[in-house]
Amino acid sequence: MDLDDVKWVELHYTDLKGVLRSVTVNSSLINDEIFEKGFGKLDGSSVDLSPIHDSDLVLKPLKSTYSYVPWTKGGRYICQIFKDGSRFIKDPRYVAESLEEYLRGLSCEAYAGVELEFFLFNGIKVLTSPNRYIYEIITKEAMWEADEASIPFKRAYHVTMPYDTTYMVRAEASDILGKYFNILVTFHHHEVASGTQAEIVINKDTPLKLADNIQTVKYVLKNVAKSHGLYACFMPKPIYGDNGSGLHIHLSLWRDGKNLFYDENDDYAELSQLGRYFIGGLIEHGRALAALVAPTTNSYRRLVPGYEAPVYLTWSRGNRSVAIRVPSYHKKDMHSKRIEFRPSDPTANPYLAIPAIFMAGLDGIKKSRDPGDPTDIDVYKLPSSKLRELGIRSLPRSLSEALDELECDNEFLKPVFSSELLQTYIELKRREIVEIEQHPTPAEMKYYLLL
């Protein structure tokens, strides 16, 4: 439905942590003046974007992003954030906009696609109690309830109905994304984890549009799941002992209709030298990137060996034990040649993560950074001594370690990331770590209760 046919319109924006936020306005207020001036209805201090003494921000809806939202029978716009008449430098979306401007200066176009993995649960039980320890004991077994079919452990990949109990949610969400939000879902299927893990793949797009689309896909999935009495969970590692959820990002650079990563004469992966330099940049800055692409304490419960999660900063053409993979399903196909960056997870803010990955790769091109030889064996099986001999580094083991790396290695981001944004982001994440570390966990109760 057009704007004239709805009464209420949601204005969507994203905070630094990647949380999609919204204010709802009467559609009668949406006019040409509002598209020009925006709404002065954002307290930046309440979403950690600005200090309380200087917190007035403006939301400016983008006319081209209008969509009808079937479950509210209203509309939706994606917004830019402004301050004092100019783009607000800590608006995450501004980073993605700046990346595309930077690429235009290089006479390049960038495209990216994603594989978005997630779980569907029956719900999250929040059981309150005056006694915090009883609260943890009660919830340690009841917190996550998966509607599990009888599938052997870690053998759920591509199972069919009736074992695939996520099908109807995926299909309905995919239909809504295409019909109302103009987002093409190219694939969806059950993932490896034996519970209710699923994956949705959407069509590649520019970095900015893809970031918009990722936020929209998560928004739609959460609402469709809710209508089925389910909860769409994007935590990287919600279940102990089974595979976690990733956000695998596929990247390519183009100029004058030519894929700059493609070389039909390369015998190994039809990958150009420029593509190799791009990978070199991802390896060089991979530990700093972790703070932006794996941005939660839970992210590092996923990034452990043995669950198809990338731990080691090396590359290969078909090896899912490495951080950077060059998909090689088809030969002599310029349009499908791309580089897959695997450490990212669905808690990443796509407006920050995607530009950061591209900037790391571009820095590798700028410095002609050789990525070394590809690693065509299961890296998980290599002893530490062999990893050191090959010069293969691992990703950080914790969010705190990743933030240390980002503080030391962020110059490559500066053409599109402001220092103020990076500083605020790091401070937010440091506070988050402190808060989380103060909470007793179900695992701690299990291990230490009887001591």
C-alpha positions as CSV (number, residue, x, y, z in Angstrom):
1,M,0.0,0.0,0.0
2,D,1.1,3.6,-0.7
3,L,1.7,6.1,2.1
4,D,-1.7,7.6,1.4
5,D,-3.4,4.3,2.4
6,V,-1.8,3.9,5.9
7,K,-2.2,5.8,9.1
8,W,1.1,5.0,10.9
9,V,4.6,4.9,9.7
10,E,7.7,3.5,11.5
11,L,11.0,5.4,11.2
12,H,13.8,2.9,11.5
13,Y,17.4,3.7,12.4
14,T,20.3,1.6,13.8
15,D,22.4,2.3,16.9
16,L,26.1,1.6,17.2
17,K,25.6,-1.8,18.7
18,G,23.4,-2.8,15.7
19,V,20.0,-2.7,17.4
20,L,17.2,-1.7,15.0
21,R,15.2,1.1,16.6
22,S,11.9,2.8,15.6
23,V,9.7,5.7,16.3
24,T,6.1,5.7,14.9
25,V,4.6,8.8,13.4
26,N,1.3,9.8,11.9
27,S,1.4,9.4,8.1
28,S,-0.2,12.8,7.7
29,L,3.1,14.4,8.9
30,I,5.1,12.8,6.1
31,N,5.6,15.5,3.4
32,D,8.3,17.0,1.2
33,E,9.4,19.3,4.1
34,I,10.0,16.3,6.4
35,F,12.0,14.5,3.7
36,E,14.1,17.7,3.5
37,K,14.3,18.7,7.2
38,G,13.6,15.4,9.1
39,F,12.0,14.8,12.5
40,G,13.5,16.3,15.6
41,K,12.5,13.2,17.7
42,L,15.7,11.4,18.7
43,D,17.3,11.6,22.1
44,G,20.8,10.4,21.2
45,S,21.8,9.8,24.9
46,S,19.1,7.1,25.3
47,V,20.7,5.0,22.6
48,D,24.4,5.7,23.4
49,L,24.9,7.9,20.4
50,S,25.6,11.2,22.2
51,P,26.1,12.6,25.7
52,I,23.1,13.7,27.7
53,H,24.1,17.3,27.6
54,D,24.2,17.4,23.8
55,S,21.6,14.8,22.7
56,D,19.2,16.3,20.2
57,L,19.4,14.5,16.9
58,V,17.2,14.5,13.8
59,L,15.8,11.5,11.9
60,K,15.5,12.1,8.1
61,P,13.4,9.4,6.3
62,L,14.7,8.3,2.9
63,K,11.8,8.4,0.4
64,S,13.3,5.5,-1.6
65,T,13.1,3.1,1.4
66,Y,9.4,3.2,1.9
67,S,7.8,-0.3,2.4
68,Y,4.4,-1.5,3.6
69,V,4.5,-3.6,6.7
70,P,1.8,-6.2,6.7
71,W,1.7,-7.0,10.4
72,T,1.2,-3.4,11.4
73,K,-0.8,-2.4,8.3
74,G,1.4,0.6,8.3
75,G,4.6,1.9,6.5
76,R,8.3,1.9,7.1
77,Y,11.1,4.3,6.2
78,I,14.8,3.8,6.9
79,C,16.3,7.0,8.2
80,Q,19.6,8.9,8.2
81,I,20.6,10.7,11.4
82,F,21.5,14.4,11.3
83,K,22.8,16.9,13.8
84,D,22.8,20.7,13.3
85,G,21.9,20.3,9.7
86,S,24.7,17.9,8.8
87,R,25.1,14.1,8.8
88,F,25.8,12.8,12.2
89,I,29.3,11.2,12.1
90,K,28.3,8.5,14.6
91,D,25.3,7.3,12.6
92,P,26.4,3.8,11.6
93,R,24.6,4.1,8.3
94,Y,26.9,7.1,7.5
95,V,29.9,4.7,7.6
96,A,28.4,2.6,4.8
97,E,27.5,5.7,2.8
98,S,31.1,6.9,3.2
99,L,32.5,3.6,2.0
100,E,30.6,3.9,-1.2
101,E,31.8,7.5,-1.7
102,Y,35.3,6.3,-1.0
103,L,35.0,3.6,-3.6
104,R,33.7,6.1,-6.2
105,G,36.9,8.0,-5.7
106,L,38.8,4.8,-6.6
107,S,36.5,4.3,-9.7
108,C,35.3,1.0,-8.2
109,E,32.0,-0.6,-7.3
110,A,31.7,-3.0,-4.5
111,Y,29.1,-5.8,-4.1
112,A,28.4,-8.1,-1.2
113,G,26.1,-10.9,-0.3
114,V,25.4,-12.7,2.9
115,E,24.4,-16.1,4.4
116,L,22.5,-15.3,7.5
117,E,22.2,-18.1,10.0
118,F,19.8,-18.1,13.0
119,F,17.9,-20.3,15.4
120,L,14.1,-20.5,16.0
121,F,13.2,-21.3,19.6
122,N,9.8,-21.8,21.4
123,G,10.6,-18.8,23.4
124,I,12.9,-17.3,26.1
125,K,11.7,-17.8,29.7
126,V,12.7,-15.0,32.0
127,L,12.0,-16.2,35.5
128,T,12.4,-13.6,38.2
129,S,13.3,-14.4,41.8
130,P,14.6,-12.3,44.7
131,N,17.4,-14.9,45.0
132,R,19.7,-14.4,42.1
133,Y,21.3,-17.9,42.5
134,I,17.9,-19.6,42.4
135,Y,17.2,-17.6,39.3
136,E,20.3,-19.0,37.6
137,I,19.6,-22.6,38.7
138,I,16.0,-22.5,37.5
139,T,16.9,-21.0,34.1
140,K,20.0,-22.9,33.3
141,E,18.0,-25.8,31.7
142,A,14.8,-23.9,30.9
143,M,16.2,-20.8,29.2
144,W,16.3,-22.1,25.7
145,E,13.7,-24.6,24.4
146,A,14.2,-25.8,20.9
147,D,11.5,-27.6,19.0
148,E,13.8,-30.4,18.1
149,A,13.1,-33.2,15.6
150,S,14.8,-36.5,16.0
151,I,17.9,-35.6,13.9
152,P,21.3,-37.1,14.6
153,F,23.7,-34.7,16.2
154,K,25.2,-32.2,13.7
155,R,23.4,-34.0,10.8
156,A,20.6,-31.5,10.2
157,Y,22.1,-29.8,7.1
158,H,19.5,-29.6,4.3
159,V,17.0,-32.0,6.0
160,T,13.5,-31.9,4.6
161,M,10.1,-31.6,6.2
162,P,8.8,-33.0,8.5
163,Y,12.3,-32.9,10.2
164,D,12.8,-29.4,9.0
165,T,10.5,-27.6,11.5
166,T,11.7,-24.2,10.4
167,Y,10.5,-24.4,6.8
168,M,7.2,-22.5,7.2
169,V,8.7,-19.6,9.0
170,R,11.5,-19.3,6.4
171,A,9.1,-19.5,3.5
172,E,6.7,-17.0,4.9
173,A,9.5,-14.5,5.7
174,S,11.0,-15.0,2.2
175,D,7.6,-14.3,0.6
176,I,7.1,-11.1,2.7
177,L,10.7,-9.9,2.0
178,G,10.1,-10.2,-1.8
179,K,6.5,-8.9,-1.9
180,Y,6.7,-5.9,0.4
181,F,10.4,-5.1,0.9
182,N,11.8,-5.9,-2.6
183,I,14.5,-8.2,-1.1
184,L,15.1,-11.3,-3.2
185,V,15.8,-14.5,-1.1
186,T,17.8,-16.8,-3.3
187,F,18.1,-19.7,-0.9
188,H,16.8,-20.9,2.4
189,H,17.4,-24.2,4.2
190,H,17.9,-26.0,7.5
191,E,21.5,-25.6,8.8
192,V,23.9,-28.0,10.5
193,A,22.8,-27.7,14.1
194,S,20.5,-30.5,15.1
195,G,17.8,-28.2,16.7
196,T,16.1,-25.5,14.7
197,Q,18.9,-23.7,13.0
198,A,18.2,-22.1,9.6
199,E,19.9,-20.1,6.9
200,I,18.6,-17.4,4.6
201,V,20.6,-16.1,1.6
202,I,19.7,-12.8,-0.1
203,N,20.7,-11.4,-3.4
204,K,24.0,-9.5,-3.5
205,D,23.9,-5.7,-3.5
206,T,26.0,-2.6,-2.8
207,P,27.4,-2.5,0.8
208,L,24.9,0.2,1.9
209,K,21.9,-1.5,0.4
210,L,23.0,-4.9,1.7
211,A,23.3,-3.4,5.2
212,D,19.8,-2.0,5.0
213,N,18.6,-5.4,3.8
214,I,20.2,-7.4,6.6
215,Q,18.5,-5.2,9.2
216,T,15.2,-5.6,7.3
217,V,15.6,-9.4,7.0
218,K,16.2,-9.7,10.8
219,Y,13.2,-7.4,11.4
220,V,10.9,-9.5,9.2
221,L,12.2,-12.9,10.6
222,K,11.6,-11.8,14.2
223,N,8.0,-10.7,13.4
224,V,7.1,-13.7,11.3
225,A,8.6,-16.0,14.0
226,K,6.6,-14.3,16.6
227,S,3.4,-14.8,14.6
228,H,4.2,-18.6,14.8
229,G,4.7,-18.5,18.5
230,L,8.5,-18.7,18.0
231,Y,11.5,-16.5,18.7
232,A,14.2,-15.8,16.0
233,C,17.5,-15.9,17.8
234,F,20.6,-14.3,16.2
235,M,23.1,-15.1,19.0
236,P,26.2,-16.6,17.6
237,K,26.3,-19.5,20.1
238,P,23.0,-20.0,21.9
239,I,23.4,-23.8,22.4
240,Y,26.4,-25.4,24.0
241,G,28.0,-28.3,22.1
242,D,26.4,-27.6,18.7
243,N,27.2,-25.4,15.7
244,G,26.8,-21.6,16.1
245,S,25.3,-19.1,13.7
246,G,27.5,-17.1,11.3
247,L,27.0,-14.2,8.9
248,H,29.2,-15.2,6.0
249,I,29.9,-12.2,3.8
250,H,30.8,-12.6,0.2
251,L,32.7,-9.7,-1.4
252,S,33.7,-8.5,-4.9
253,L,35.1,-5.4,-6.5
254,W,34.2,-4.3,-10.0
255,R,35.4,-1.6,-12.5
256,D,33.8,-1.0,-15.9
257,G,31.8,-4.2,-15.8
258,K,34.8,-6.3,-14.9
259,N,35.2,-8.4,-11.8
260,L,38.6,-7.3,-10.4
261,F,38.9,-10.6,-8.4
262,Y,38.6,-12.8,-11.4
263,D,41.4,-14.2,-13.5
264,E,40.5,-17.1,-15.8
265,N,44.2,-18.0,-16.2
266,D,44.8,-18.7,-12.5
267,D,45.0,-22.4,-12.1
268,Y,44.2,-22.5,-8.4
269,A,41.0,-20.6,-7.9
270,E,40.7,-18.3,-10.9
271,L,41.6,-15.5,-8.4
272,S,43.4,-12.4,-9.6
273,Q,46.5,-11.0,-7.9
274,L,44.5,-8.1,-6.8
275,G,42.1,-10.5,-5.1
276,R,45.0,-12.1,-3.4
277,Y,46.2,-8.7,-2.1
278,F,42.6,-8.1,-0.8
279,I,42.8,-11.4,1.1
280,G,46.2,-10.3,2.4
281,G,44.6,-7.2,3.9
282,L,41.9,-9.3,5.6
283,I,44.5,-11.5,7.1
284,E,46.6,-8.6,8.2
285,H,43.8,-6.8,9.9
286,G,41.7,-9.8,10.8
287,R,42.3,-9.6,14.6
288,A,41.2,-6.0,14.7
289,L,38.2,-6.7,12.4
290,A,37.0,-9.2,15.0
291,A,35.8,-6.4,17.3
292,L,33.4,-5.2,14.6
293,V,32.4,-8.5,12.9
294,A,32.2,-10.6,16.1
295,P,31.1,-7.9,18.5
296,T,29.7,-9.7,21.5
297,T,31.1,-11.9,24.3
298,N,28.9,-14.7,22.9
299,S,30.7,-14.4,19.6
300,Y,33.8,-16.0,21.0
301,R,31.9,-19.0,22.2
302,R,31.2,-19.7,18.5
303,L,34.8,-19.0,17.4
304,V,36.3,-22.3,18.7
305,P,37.6,-25.2,16.7
306,G,35.3,-28.1,15.7
307,Y,32.0,-26.4,14.7
308,E,32.8,-25.1,11.2
309,A,33.5,-21.7,12.8
310,P,36.6,-19.9,11.4
311,V,39.3,-19.5,14.0
312,Y,42.5,-19.2,11.9
313,L,43.5,-16.3,9.7
314,T,44.4,-18.1,6.6
315,W,42.7,-18.8,3.2
316,S,41.8,-21.5,0.8
317,R,39.4,-22.1,-2.1
318,G,37.0,-24.6,-0.6
319,N,38.0,-25.0,3.0
320,R,35.5,-24.2,5.7
321,S,38.1,-24.5,8.5
322,V,39.7,-21.2,7.4
323,A,38.6,-17.6,7.9
324,I,38.7,-16.6,4.2
325,R,37.4,-18.9,1.5
326,V,37.3,-18.4,-2.3
327,P,34.1,-20.3,-3.4
328,S,34.9,-22.4,-6.5
329,Y,31.6,-24.1,-7.4
330,H,31.8,-23.0,-11.1
331,K,34.7,-22.5,-13.4
332,K,35.0,-19.8,-16.1
333,D,32.3,-17.6,-14.4
334,M,33.4,-14.1,-13.8
335,H,30.1,-13.1,-12.2
336,S,30.3,-15.7,-9.4
337,K,34.0,-15.0,-8.4
338,R,34.1,-13.6,-4.9
339,I,35.9,-13.8,-1.6
340,E,34.0,-15.1,1.4
341,F,34.8,-13.7,4.9
342,R,33.6,-16.2,7.5
343,P,34.3,-14.8,11.0
344,S,31.3,-12.4,11.1
345,D,28.2,-13.3,13.0
346,P,24.6,-12.0,13.0
347,T,25.1,-9.8,16.1
348,A,27.4,-7.6,13.9
349,N,26.2,-4.1,13.0
350,P,26.2,-4.5,9.2
351,Y,26.7,-0.8,8.6
352,L,30.1,-1.1,10.4
353,A,31.1,-4.7,9.7
354,I,30.8,-4.6,5.9
355,P,32.7,-1.3,5.4
356,A,35.4,-2.5,7.8
357,I,35.9,-5.7,5.9
358,F,36.1,-3.8,2.6
359,M,38.5,-1.3,4.1
360,A,40.8,-4.1,5.3
361,G,40.9,-5.7,1.9
362,L,41.5,-2.3,0.2
363,D,44.4,-1.7,2.5
364,G,45.8,-5.0,1.4
365,I,45.6,-3.9,-2.2
366,K,47.1,-0.6,-1.4
367,K,50.1,-2.2,0.3
368,S,50.3,-5.2,-2.1
369,R,49.9,-7.5,0.9
370,D,50.7,-11.1,0.0
371,P,48.4,-13.6,1.8
372,G,50.8,-16.4,1.6
373,D,50.0,-19.9,0.3
374,P,46.5,-21.2,0.6
375,T,45.9,-23.8,3.3
376,D,44.2,-26.8,1.8
377,I,44.0,-29.0,4.9
378,D,41.8,-29.1,8.0
379,V,43.4,-26.3,10.0
380,Y,41.7,-27.6,13.2
381,K,43.9,-30.7,13.1
382,L,47.2,-28.8,13.0
383,P,49.2,-28.7,16.2
384,S,50.1,-25.3,17.7
385,S,53.8,-25.9,16.7
386,K,52.8,-26.4,13.0
387,L,50.5,-23.3,13.1
388,R,53.4,-21.2,14.4
389,E,55.8,-22.7,11.7
390,L,53.3,-21.7,9.0
391,G,52.8,-18.3,10.5
392,I,49.0,-18.8,10.9
393,R,47.5,-16.5,13.5
394,S,44.2,-17.1,15.2
395,L,41.4,-14.7,15.8
396,P,41.1,-13.2,19.3
397,R,39.8,-15.5,22.1
398,S,37.6,-12.8,23.6
399,L,35.8,-9.6,22.9
400,S,38.2,-7.8,25.2
401,E,41.2,-9.1,23.3
402,A,39.5,-8.1,20.0
403,L,38.9,-4.5,21.3
404,D,42.6,-4.3,22.3
405,E,43.5,-5.2,18.7
406,L,41.1,-2.6,17.3
407,E,42.6,0.1,19.5
408,C,46.0,-0.7,18.2
409,D,45.1,-1.3,14.5
410,N,42.5,1.1,13.1
411,E,44.2,3.5,10.7
412,F,43.0,1.4,7.8
413,L,39.5,2.3,8.8
414,K,40.0,6.1,9.0
415,P,39.0,7.0,5.5
416,V,35.4,6.0,6.3
417,F,35.2,5.6,10.1
418,S,35.5,8.7,12.3
419,S,37.7,8.6,15.4
420,E,34.8,9.7,17.5
421,L,32.7,6.7,16.3
422,L,35.5,4.2,16.9
423,Q,36.2,5.6,20.4
424,T,32.5,5.6,21.3
425,Y,32.1,2.0,20.0
426,I,35.0,0.7,22.0
427,E,33.8,2.4,25.2
428,L,30.3,1.0,24.7
429,K,31.7,-2.5,24.2
430,R,34.1,-2.2,27.2
431,R,31.1,-1.3,29.5
432,E,29.2,-4.2,28.0
433,I,31.9,-6.6,28.9
434,V,32.1,-5.4,32.5
435,E,28.3,-5.7,32.9
436,I,28.2,-9.2,31.5
437,E,31.2,-10.4,33.5
438,Q,29.3,-9.5,36.7
439,H,26.5,-12.0,35.9
440,P,26.7,-15.5,37.3
441,T,26.0,-17.9,34.4
442,P,24.3,-21.3,34.3
443,A,27.6,-23.0,33.5
444,E,29.2,-21.5,36.6
445,M,26.4,-22.8,38.7
446,K,26.9,-26.2,37.2
447,Y,30.6,-26.3,37.8
448,Y,31.0,-24.4,41.1
449,L,27.8,-24.9,43.1
450,L,29.1,-27.8,45.1
451,L,32.5,-26.3,45.8
